[in-house]
Amino acid sequence: MSPWLLFSFVIGYFLLLLVVAYFTSRNSNNDSFFIGNRSSNWMLVAFGMIGTSLSGVTFVSVPGTVGGAGFTYFQVVIGYLIGYFLIAFILLPLYYRLNLTSIYNYLQHRFGMVSYKTGALFFIISRTLGATARLYLVINILQIFILDALGVPFWLTTIVILLMIILYTFEGGVKTIVFTDTLQTSFMLLGLVVCIIYIMNHLGHGFSSTLNELGNLGLTRVFNFDINSSSHFMKHILGGAFITVAMTGLDQEMMQKNISVKNLKDSQKNMITFSIIMALVNFLFLLLGGLLFVFASENGIQVPPDDLFPTAALSYMPTAVSIIFIIGLISALFPSADGALTALTSSFCIDILGLKRKEDWSESKRRSVRLVTHFSFAFLFFLVVLGFKLVDNKSIIDVILKVAGFTYGPLLGLFAFGIISKRVINDRLSLIVCLLAPLLILGIDLINNIEWYQPQLNLSGSWVEDVKSLSKELFGNFKIGYELLIYNGILTYLGLLAISKKSSSAN
């Protein structure tokens, strides 16, 4: 297929986003950018959040995992469902009661300024790494299958896409993103459904016969009962639940959209509706992964897992399906990047710079600071995406969930201690606790999962074998999985307990 044809659809799609941004950002101000003037429709937010949560990682990586792990990823999805209910009935009431613009203001109310800025700092680190990993995955696919043939270098592709995102987010912020995410989610799901239908028809299957064949191949297995395995069902379910609480409930990007809804009841309806749809959509991605495995076997396709879907769609399917795939792919790219860029700008302006506390600043000065911050984060995104290109990981979904275990753990510990305990901490020491906890967990995980780190970081030398021997002595066959986040949160909680004292009244 002509790269120019595919590229023309990418440009057309972007122009459509600009049109939407033009109409939704008129008469916008700083409150529109940060929280959408608290007037967002909960149904639009729920539907649009699907695209933000799934991103290009789910679109590409999840189907690629089925050939090796079957449907075991659905264990994590079950955990996601539990996590979304915890957010809806524990965290959202807290945020609305305090009328927060930034959710990290809670930490200031509960502990003090150092804890508040610590929470915001860990969000900025977490979201920057997570968003750029997702961004890298999709840009790399566009580069390999379209732009390399046009002679466009990777760095230029990254700059152009980031400029596109800036153009339709810098003015309207959340107010615009609620609408663009809804549009992009629609296109992403269209791409998913069309590819499933095409492959099923090509293989001569209906829905039930597809499940039967995948079952015969052993691909529909969901639960892993090997306690030593990193994908044991309890590790995945608990890990999924706490990953959701941390990466959604304690994440300014995701909660920024939720608290832009008019009231708590509508925000809770948004979260529950969104969680059910998310589970169904993830099942469809796993079904697609099984179909792709069979399709690849019939056509002799042998590529890394993350390249399976794009290779099949762009090289082995009709032109119309390839075009829909590209539209679906870029629809998965923009929601995860535009929301992250907006949320990081909001958090840095409000939490780090204290924009809301600068009562002597005019609206125009606030806007100028916000724009400079917005462009600065876009440049940071550019640098980090180039860093991912140098490392060139082939299993991005594992990388993202691994990074989340380290960076969101302190956030989980801070919020958990604040909600569960009535004790008062030494606020000045909270940053030290939140830095030490993930460093200790990193050391433990490096020893336990040295086989995972070795190819990811290109580790070599005799010391690697020494670490493998130490891992065998300390842990036997037990492997830490996605529950890494829980261990990190618990260690942070214990550290905060150690620097706390009893309070005469609940804060």
N, C-alpha and C positions, 0 to 999 in steps of 0.2 A: 504494500500500500504506500502511496505517495506521502512522504513526511510533510510536504507542503499542505496537503489536504487536512491531515490531522492537526497541523499547526494552525490552520485557519479556523478550525473549530475551537481551539484553545483561546485565540484572540476574540472570536465572537462571543464566547462564554464570558470572558472578562468584561467586554463592553456591556453585556447584559447586567453584570454586577454594578457597573458604574451608573447605569440608568436607575437601578434600584436605590443605590446610595444617594443619588441626586435628590430623589423624591423624599427619602426618609430622613435626610440630614438637614433639610430646610428648617430654619429657626431653631437650630440646635445650640445648646450651651454646654458648660462643663458638667452639669447634672445629667444632661442627655448622654454625654460621653461615658460617664462613670456608672450610672444606674438607670439610664433610659427614662428619667423623670418618674420612676416607679409607676409606669403606665403600660407596661408590656402585657400583651394577651397571653394568658398561661398556656393555651393550646399551641400557639406559635412557638413559645419558649420550649415546651415539651418536645415538639416535633423537631425543632432546630437543634436541640441539644443532642439528638441522636447522631447527627453528622459530626458534631464537636467531639463526642465521646468515642465514636468509632474511628474516625480519621483514616488516613491511608494505610496505617498499620493493620487495622482490621481488614480493610479492603484487599490487601495484598498478602500480609503475613499469616493471618488466621487460616485461610484456605490452604496455604502451603504447609501447615503443620499436620494436616489430616493424614497424609501418606505415612508419616512416621508415628503419630500418636493417636490416630483415630479421632473420636469426638471427646477426648479427655479434657479439652479446653472448656467444655460445657460445665465441668466441675467449678471452674473459676466463675462462669456466668451465674451459677446458682449462688455463689458467694456474693456476686454483684447485687443480686436481688435483695439479699439480706441487708447488705450495706445501704442500699437506697432507702429501705424502710427505716433504718436507724437514722439516716439523714433527715427524712421527712418528719419524724416524730420526736427527735432529740435536738438536732442542730438548728433546723429551720425555726422552731419556736423561740430559741435563744436569740437568733439573729434578728428576728422581727421585734422581739420584746425590747431589744436594745437599739432598734432603728439604725442598724449599721450600714454605712456605705462601703467600708472595708471590713471584712469579717475579722481581721486581726485586731481591730479596735477592742474586741472582747478581751484579748490578752492584756491590754492596757487597763481595762476596767478591773480585771481580776488580779493581775500581778504587778504591773507597772510598765514604765516606758521601755526598759531594756528587753523585757520579754516580748512586748509588742513589736519592737523593731526586729528582734530575733525571729519571730514567727514570719514576719513579712520577708525577711532576708532569705529564709529557707524556702518560702514559696517562690521567690524570684529565681533562686538557683534551680529548684525542682522544675518549675514550668519552663525555664529557658532550655534546660537540657532535654526535657520530654518533648517540647514543641519542635525544637530543631531536629531531633531524631526523626520525628514523624515527617517533618518538612523534607529532610534529606532523602528519605525513602522514596517519596513521590517524585521529587526533582530528579533523582537518579534514574528513575524509570523513564521519565520524559526525555532525559538526556540520551539514554541508551537507544531508545526506540524511535525518537524523532529528531532531536537537535544535533546529535553527533553527525547524522547524515547531512544536515544543513551547514555543518562546519562551525556551529556555535559552541564555544567553550563552556564548561560547567560553571565557572565563576560568573560568567555573564548571564547564564540562565538563572542562577540564584538571585543576582541583583535585580533582574527584570521582574521576577515573580514577587520579590519583596516590595518593589516599587508599586506593582499592581495592588498588593494588599494595602499599602500605605494610602494609595489614592482613594480607596473606597471606605477606609476606616478612620482617617485622621480627623474628620469633622464630626461625624455622627456617633462614632463609638458603639456602645451597646445598643442604642436606639436603631442604628443601621444593621448591626450584626444579627439582631433577632429576626429580621426579615431576610437577609442574605443567607443565613444558616438554614432557614426554612426552605428556601429555593434550592440550596445546594444539597440538603438532605434528600429532597425529592429526586433530584437527578442521580444521586448516588444509589438510592434504592432502585431506581429504574434500571441502572446499569447492572445491579446485582440480579434482579429478577429476569431481565432479558438474557443474560448469560446462562442462568440456570435453565431457562426454557429452551434455549438453543442447544445446549449440550444434551439435555434429556431427549429432545427430538432427534438429535444426531445419533445418539446411542440407541434410539428406539425404545425408550423407557417412559413410563408415567411416574408419578410420585411414589406410589407404593412399590412398584417393581424396582425403582431406583434404590429405595431403602433396603429391599430384599437383597439386591446384588451387593450393596455396600456391606450389609450384614454378613453375607457369605465370605466377603474378603476380610472380615474382621475389623472394618473401619468404623463401625457404629458404636464400638465400646465406649462407654462414658466414664465408668468408675474404675479407678486403680486402687487395689486393696493392699499393695505392697508398702508396708510402713516405712521401709528404708528408702523407697523411691522419692525423689523430689516432687513427683506428681501424685503422691498419695492423696486420696479424695479429701481427707480432712485438712491436709496442708493447703490444697487448692481452694476449698470452700472457705476456710478461715482466712486464707491469704486474700482471696477475692473480695470477701466482705470488708476487710480492713483496708485493702487497696482502694475500694470504692469510697469508704468513709474519708480516707486521706486525700485521694486524688480528685474527689468530687466535693465532699462535704467540707473539707478544710482547704479547698482550692479557690482562690479569689475569682479565677476565670469562670468556673462553673457556677459558683454561688452568686457572682455578679449578675448573672442572668436570672437566677431564681429570685433574688431579692429585688429585681426590677419589676416583679409582678405586684399587682395592686395590694394584695393582702395575704396573710399566712395561709388561709384555707385554699385559695387558688394556687399558691405556691406548692402546697402539699399535693393537690390534685395533679399538678404538673409533674412532680417527682414520681408519684406512683404510676401515672400513665406512661411516663417516659421509661420507667424500669421494666414494665411488662413488654412494651414494644421492643426495648433493647434485647431482652431475652429471645424474643421471636426472631429478630434480625440476626443475632449471633448464630442461632440455629441454622438460618438460611445460609450464612457464610460457611458454616461447617458442612452443610449439604453440598454447597458449591465445591468445597475442597475435595470431598469424596468423588464428585463427578469429574473434577479436573484430574484426579489421580487415575481414574479409569480412562479418561480421554487421552492423557499423556501416555499411558501404557499402549493404547491402540496406535498412537501416532509416533511412538518412539521418541518422545520428548524427555530429555534428561538435563535438567537445569537445577540450580539451587532452589530451595523452597520459596523464597521471596520472589523469584523470577518466574515461577510456574504460571501464575494467572496472566501476567502481562504477555509472556511468550505465547501462550495458547490463544489469547484474545487477539493479539496483533499480528500473529504469523500464521495461524491455522484456522481462523474464523472469517466469515464474510465481512466485506467492507462496512456494512451497516452496523454489525455487532462490534467491530473494532472502534468505530466512531463513538458508539454508546459507551464502550468501555473507557475511552479517553475522557469523555465528559464525566462519567462516574468517578474516575480517578482524580481529576482535578477538583471535582465536587467534594471529594474526601480530603483533598489537600487544603483548600482555603479555610474551611471552618476551624480546623485545628490550629492554623497559623494566625488567622485574623483575630480570633478570640483571645489567644495567648498574648499577642502583641498589645491588644487593648487592655487586657487584665494586668499585664506587667506595667504598662504605663500608669494605670490607675493606682496600683499598689505602690509604685515608687513615688508618685506624686503625693498620694495621701498619707502613706505610712512612713516613708523614709524622709521626704521633704517637708511633710506636714502642711500640705496645701490648704487643708480645711482650717488649720489653726492660724494661717496668715490673714488675719482679719483686715490688715491695712493694705493688702494687695487688691488691685483692681481686677475686674473680670478679664480685661485684655492681657494683663500681666500673667494671670493664672493660665490663660489660654496659650500664651507664648511658652511658658515653662512646660506645659503639657505637650506641645508640639515638638519641642526640643527633645524631651524625654522619649516621645514616640519614635522619632527618627533615630535616636541613639540606640534604642532596643532593636530596631530594624538592622542597624549596622552590626550589633552584637550577634544577632541571628545569623547574619552573613558569615561572620568569622567562625561561629560554632559549626554551621553546616559544612564549611570547608574542612573543619577538623574531622567531622564524621567521614567525609570523603577520603581523607588520608588513612583513617583506620579501616574504612570499607567493611563494616560488619555485615554479615549475611543473615542474621537473625535478629532483626530490629525489635520485635515484640519482646523477646527475652531481655534485651538490653534495656528497654524502657522500664519494664517491671522490676528489673534488678536495680536500676538507678533510683526508682521510686522507693524501694525498700530502704535505701540509705537516706535520701533527702526528705521524704515525708515522715519518717519515723519520729524525728524531734517534734514536728507539728502535732502528730498523733499523741505523743507523750504530754506535751504542753496542754492541749485542749482536754485530754482525759483527766489530767491532774486537776485542772481548773473546775471541771464539771463534777467529778466524783468526790474530790477531797475538799474540805473546808479550811485546810491549813494555808498559812501564808509563807511564801518562799522569800529567800534573799534575792531580790530581783537582779541585783548586779551580777550574781553568779549564774544566772540562767543561761547566758550565752555559752559559758564554759561547759556546762552540762550538755547542752545541745550540740556542741562540737565534739566532745569526748565520746558520747554514746555511739554515733555512727562510725567513728574511727575504730572503736573497739569491735563493733559488729563487722566492719569491713575486714579487720584482721582475722576474725573467726571464720567469716565466709570465704575468705581467700584460701585459708587452710582446708576448709571443708569441701569447697568446689573448685579446687585447683585445676581439675580437668576442663571445667567450663572456661576459666579465665585464660588458660594456656593458648588456645587458638584465637580467642577474642583479642588478646593483647600481644600476641606473638611472643610469648614468654619462652625462654630457652636457658639452658645451663644446668649444671649438676644440682643447683639448689632447688630446681623444680621437682626433681625426683626425691630430694630430701623432704620437701613439703608433702608430696604424695604419701611418703612413708609415715610422716607424722599424722597426716589425716587419717590413715588407716588405723593407727594406734589409738587416736583420740575418739574417732567417730565410728569406726568399723565401716559398715556399709550404709550407714544413715546419711542422707543428703538433705541439706536445707533447701526448701523450695520457696514459693511465693510468700510463705509465712515469715520470711525474713523481716518484713515490715513490723510484724507484731513484736518480735524479739527486740528490735530497735526502739519501738515505742515503750515497751516494758522497761528497758534499761534507762531510757530518758525519764520515765515516771519515777523509778527508784532513785535516780540522781536528784530529781527535784524534791523527792521526799527527804533526802539526806540534807538538803539546804533549806528545809522548811521548819516551821514551828507552829504550835497550836494557835488558833485564832479565837478570840472571845466571841466573835459573831461571824456569820457566813458573809462572804463578800459577794 
